[in-house]
Amino acid sequence: MNIGDIVVIKVFDDGNQDMKHKGNIWKITGFKFNKGKSVIKHISNENIKERSISSWKLRKIETEYNIWNPQSPMEN
């Protein structure tokens, strides 16, 4: 995973239980501990502060083109 990737949380535990019903689409904004933790920001709710979560708890949304990270499929 890389900064700018769109992800979903696949494991809700610890301090993430409250996020289960908030719409599960996030954008990676940074990393900590050699990518062991990802810093994520909620896509549609600006009131939800950025948070860090273990990277293994996330799953990248695999799309060539999506509305949250628009780029031409020809760009790489």
N, C-alpha and C positions, 0 to 999 in steps of 0.2 A: 504494500500500500504506500501511497505517496500523498504529500500535501495537495489538497484540492480534490481528492477522491471522495465520492459519495458512498456512504456506508450505512448499514443498519446494525443495531446492537442485537447480537444473537444470544447473549447470556445476560440476563437481568439478575444481579445479585448485589450484595453489599449496599452501597449508596445509590444504586441505579433503579431500585424498585419503583420509585415515583415516576420514572420516565416511561414506564410500560404503556401508558395510555395517552401519551403526548404527541403521537405521530412519530414513527420510528425512522426518520430520515435525517442523516447528519452529514456534515462536511468536515474532513480532517483539516485542521488549521496548523498543526504542529506535532512535534513528538518530544518525548522525554525518555531518558534512560536507554539510549541507543535503539529507539523505536519499540522499546518494551511497553511503553504507554503512548497512546494517541491522545492528542488534544482535539476535541470535537465540538462543533457548534451546530445547534439545531437549525435546520434549513428554513422553516417557516415561522418559528416563534422567536422573535428577537428578545423576548423577556427571559428566556432560558439562558442562563450564563454558560459560557464555555466550561467544559469539564474534561478531566483526564480519565481515561479508562484503559485497562489492559488491552493491548492491541489484539490479543487472541480472542477477545469477546466480540469483535467486530467482523462483519462480512461486507466486502466491497460489492456494490451494485454494479454488475458488469453490463454496461451499455456503451455502444459507440457514440451515442448522442443522447443527451437528456437535458431537460429544461433547467437543471441546477448547475450544469457545467457545460454550457453550449460550446461546441467546437465542431468544425466540419469533420466528417468522417475521413476526409482526405488528409487532414492535418495530423502529424504525429511528432 
